[in-house]
Amino acid sequence: MPRIRNVSPFWSELLGRPIVDRSGPYVWLRPEHGLGLGFQRTDAPRRSKNRMHFDVSAPDPATEQRRVEALGGRRPEGYDDGGFR
């Protein structure tokens, strides 16, 4: 599966938070409960593991995993079935 190059549309769709602002290298999703979520694009090469780790939870993890994969996400390697998705 190809890697997601622009993560903001993925997280916008997954979290149901529309993109509300784009300015330079920044993209912001709609704030909820006083908290905003933004992304900054960088052309710097990744040197090791991902520079950001983000966990989400859901009442039905298997269904949510299928939705994440349909949006272009992928399961991290090294986790057994029933573990993190």
C-alpha positions, 0 to 999 in steps of 0.5 A: 500500500502506498504511503500517505504523503499529505496526512491532513486529508486522511486525519480530517476524514478519519476524525470527522474534522474538516480542514478549516485553514491552510497557511504556508506549510500549515493545515488546521482541522476544525477545533473541538472542545478547545483543541485544534489539530494541525499539521506542518509540511516539511521536506526534511527526510525522515531519519528513523521512526515516524516523527509523530505517534498518534493513538486513537480508540474506537468501540469497534476496533475491527470496523475502524481498522477497515475504515482506516485502511480504506482511507489509505492507512496501514497496520504497523508491522510487528503487532499480533492480531488482536493487538494495536491496529 
